[in-house]
Amino acid sequence: MIFWQHELQLAARPRGFHLITDEIDEALRSAPSASVGLLHILIKHTSASLTLNENADPAVRRDFERYFQSLAPDTDRNAPYEHTYEGPDDLPAHFKASLLGSHLTLPVTDGRLNIGTWQGVYLGEHRTRASGRRLVLTFQSH
């Protein structure tokens, strides 16, 4: 059984949904070579998320942002939430991250993610002023 783990630092991005598939594939090149395996991706933050979805039309990512913003809009400090210490996008960011999730497990074939032609990994950035995000990539093969 082969295990490889790498922490990937993503640059800061504005609020929204961003394709990060290429960055993950690039990091995966450092993993031990194996014809078949699984890559587990964990985001080490509670106000950002990961999801697998449409990778060709940028309108999908913009629609995602509009939808999730309407589902859990930013609030003012007088909102009925207790957790507003970091601003009006604080608790809504946690809601969005919980709905979408903090990890993915994807197949790897011949050193690359084996996902559909029209699929890509999104970083869901739910904060207005976020710093860079960290991912833990864990590759498993035998």
Sine and cosine of phi, psi and omega as CSV:
sin_phi,cos_phi,sin_psi,cos_psi,sin_omega,cos_omega
0.00,0.00,0.76,-0.66,0.02,-1.00
-0.95,-0.32,0.75,-0.66,0.14,-0.99
-0.82,-0.57,0.64,-0.76,0.07,-1.00
-0.66,-0.75,0.67,-0.74,0.02,-1.00
-0.70,-0.72,0.63,-0.78,-0.04,-1.00
-0.56,-0.83,0.66,-0.75,0.10,-1.00
-0.99,-0.17,0.85,-0.53,-0.06,-1.00
-0.97,-0.25,0.85,-0.53,0.05,-1.00
-1.00,-0.05,0.87,-0.50,0.06,-1.00
-1.00,-0.09,0.60,-0.80,0.07,-1.00
-0.92,0.39,0.42,-0.91,0.06,-1.00
-0.88,0.47,0.65,-0.76,0.01,-1.00
-0.75,-0.66,0.41,-0.91,0.06,-1.00
-0.95,0.32,0.25,-0.97,0.06,-1.00
-0.81,0.58,0.64,-0.77,0.02,-1.00
0.66,-0.75,-0.20,-0.98,-0.02,-1.00
-0.92,-0.38,0.79,-0.62,-0.14,-0.99
-0.78,-0.62,0.73,-0.68,0.08,-1.00
-0.95,0.32,0.79,-0.61,0.02,-1.00
-0.81,-0.58,0.25,0.97,-0.04,-1.00
-0.84,0.55,-0.71,0.70,-0.04,-1.00
-0.89,0.45,-0.62,0.79,0.01,-1.00
-0.91,0.41,-0.61,0.79,0.04,-1.00
-0.93,0.36,-0.72,0.69,0.04,-1.00
-0.85,0.52,-0.66,0.75,0.02,-1.00
-0.88,0.48,-0.72,0.69,0.02,-1.00
-0.90,0.43,-0.59,0.81,-0.03,-1.00
-0.90,0.43,-0.37,0.93,0.03,-1.00
-0.89,0.46,-0.37,0.93,0.02,-1.00
-0.99,0.13,-0.19,0.98,-0.01,-1.00
-0.94,0.33,0.40,-0.92,0.09,-1.00
-0.85,0.53,0.59,-0.81,-0.03,-1.00
-0.94,0.34,0.70,-0.71,0.05,-1.00
-0.42,-0.91,0.58,-0.81,-0.03,-1.00
-0.97,0.23,-0.48,0.88,-0.04,-1.00
-0.61,-0.79,0.65,-0.76,0.06,-1.00
-0.14,-0.99,-0.10,-1.00,0.05,-1.00
-0.81,-0.59,0.64,-0.77,0.09,-1.00
-0.91,-0.42,0.85,-0.52,0.10,-1.00
-0.99,-0.17,0.75,-0.66,-0.02,-1.00
-0.86,-0.51,0.84,-0.55,0.03,-1.00
-0.87,-0.49,0.75,-0.66,0.13,-0.99
-1.00,-0.07,0.76,-0.65,-0.11,-0.99
-1.00,-0.03,0.70,0.72,-0.05,-1.00
-0.57,-0.82,0.46,-0.89,-0.02,-1.00
-0.97,-0.24,0.06,1.00,0.00,-1.00
-0.83,-0.56,0.35,0.94,0.09,-1.00
-0.60,-0.80,0.30,-0.96,-0.10,-1.00
-0.60,-0.80,0.12,-0.99,0.08,-1.00
-0.80,-0.60,0.59,-0.80,0.11,-0.99
-0.43,-0.90,0.38,-0.92,0.04,-1.00
-0.94,-0.34,0.82,-0.57,-0.04,-1.00
-0.33,-0.94,-0.21,-0.98,-0.02,-1.00
-0.78,0.63,0.78,-0.63,-0.05,-1.00
-0.92,-0.38,-0.02,1.00,-0.13,-0.99
-0.99,-0.13,-0.71,0.70,-0.11,-0.99
-0.99,-0.16,0.92,-0.39,0.01,-1.00
-0.86,0.51,-0.34,0.94,0.03,-1.00
-0.88,0.47,-0.51,0.86,0.02,-1.00
-0.88,0.47,-0.70,0.71,-0.01,-1.00
-0.91,0.41,-0.63,0.78,0.06,-1.00
-0.92,0.40,-0.65,0.76,0.05,-1.00
-0.90,0.43,-0.63,0.77,0.08,-1.00
-0.83,0.56,-0.75,0.66,-0.02,-1.00
-0.87,0.50,-0.72,0.69,0.02,-1.00
-0.88,0.48,-0.69,0.73,-0.02,-1.00
-0.89,0.45,-0.78,0.63,-0.05,-1.00
-0.94,0.35,-0.49,0.87,0.08,-1.00
-0.93,0.38,-0.58,0.81,0.04,-1.00
-0.96,0.28,-0.52,0.85,0.01,-1.00
-0.95,0.32,-0.66,0.75,0.00,-1.00
-0.68,-0.73,0.97,0.23,-0.07,-1.00
-0.94,0.33,0.40,-0.91,0.13,-0.99
-0.86,0.51,0.47,-0.88,-0.03,-1.00
-0.84,-0.54,0.15,-0.99,0.15,-0.99
-0.99,-0.13,0.12,-0.99,-0.07,-1.00
-0.92,0.40,-0.18,0.98,0.04,-1.00
-1.00,-0.09,0.15,0.99,-0.01,-1.00
-0.91,0.41,0.28,-0.96,-0.03,-1.00
-0.97,0.26,0.14,0.99,0.02,-1.00
-1.00,0.02,0.59,-0.81,0.10,-1.00
-0.99,0.15,-0.57,0.82,-0.11,-0.99
-1.00,0.02,1.00,0.05,0.03,-1.00
-0.74,-0.67,0.35,0.94,-0.10,-0.99
-0.85,0.52,-0.54,0.84,-0.08,-1.00
-0.98,-0.22,0.26,0.97,0.09,-1.00
0.90,-0.43,0.02,-1.00,-0.11,-0.99
-0.95,0.33,-0.25,0.97,0.03,-1.00
-0.99,-0.14,0.06,1.00,-0.12,-0.99
-0.91,0.42,-0.93,0.38,-0.03,-1.00
-0.92,0.40,-0.64,0.77,0.08,-1.00
-0.83,0.55,-0.57,0.82,0.05,-1.00
-0.90,0.44,-0.64,0.77,0.03,-1.00
-0.92,0.39,-0.64,0.77,0.06,-1.00
-0.85,0.53,-0.76,0.65,-0.05,-1.00
-0.89,0.46,-0.68,0.73,0.01,-1.00
-0.90,0.45,-0.61,0.79,0.02,-1.00
-0.93,0.37,-0.63,0.78,0.00,-1.00
-0.92,0.40,-0.68,0.74,-0.07,-1.00
-1.00,0.07,-0.59,0.81,0.05,-1.00
0.94,-0.33,0.30,-0.95,-0.08,-1.00
-0.93,-0.37,0.05,1.00,-0.01,-1.00
-0.46,-0.89,0.37,-0.93,0.10,-0.99
-0.68,-0.73,0.52,-0.85,0.17,-0.99
-0.83,-0.56,0.86,-0.50,-0.13,-0.99
-0.79,-0.61,0.54,-0.84,0.04,-1.00
-0.96,0.28,0.53,-0.85,0.07,-1.00
-0.83,-0.56,0.74,-0.67,0.05,-1.00
-0.75,-0.66,0.80,-0.60,0.00,-1.00
0.78,0.62,0.68,0.73,0.13,-0.99
0.99,0.15,0.09,1.00,-0.01,-1.00
-0.75,-0.66,0.44,-0.90,0.10,-1.00
-0.85,0.52,0.71,-0.71,0.01,-1.00
-0.96,-0.28,0.98,0.22,-0.01,-1.00
-0.87,-0.49,0.21,-0.98,-0.07,-1.00
-0.90,0.44,0.37,-0.93,-0.01,-1.00
-0.80,0.60,-0.62,0.79,-0.07,-1.00
-0.97,-0.26,0.38,0.92,0.02,-1.00
-0.93,-0.36,0.56,-0.83,0.08,-1.00
-0.52,-0.85,0.37,-0.93,0.05,-1.00
-1.00,0.04,0.81,-0.59,0.05,-1.00
-0.98,-0.21,0.65,-0.76,0.35,-0.94
-1.00,-0.02,0.85,-0.52,0.13,-0.99
-1.00,-0.04,0.96,-0.27,0.03,-1.00
-1.00,-0.07,0.92,-0.39,-0.13,-0.99
-0.97,-0.25,0.02,1.00,0.03,-1.00
-0.96,-0.27,0.53,-0.85,0.02,-1.00
-0.94,0.34,-0.66,0.75,-0.03,-1.00
-0.82,-0.58,0.95,0.30,-0.02,-1.00
-1.00,-0.03,0.48,-0.88,0.15,-0.99
-1.00,0.04,-0.08,-1.00,0.05,-1.00
-0.87,0.50,0.39,-0.92,-0.02,-1.00
-0.92,-0.39,0.47,-0.88,0.00,-1.00
-0.90,-0.43,0.69,-0.72,0.08,-1.00
-0.90,-0.44,0.60,-0.80,0.18,-0.98
-0.97,-0.26,0.87,-0.49,0.04,-1.00
-0.98,-0.21,0.84,-0.54,0.04,-1.00
-0.83,-0.56,0.91,-0.41,-0.02,-1.00
-0.98,-0.20,0.71,-0.70,0.01,-1.00
-0.78,-0.63,0.72,-0.69,0.01,-1.00
-0.46,-0.89,0.17,-0.98,0.13,-0.99
-0.57,-0.82,0.00,0.00,0.00,0.00
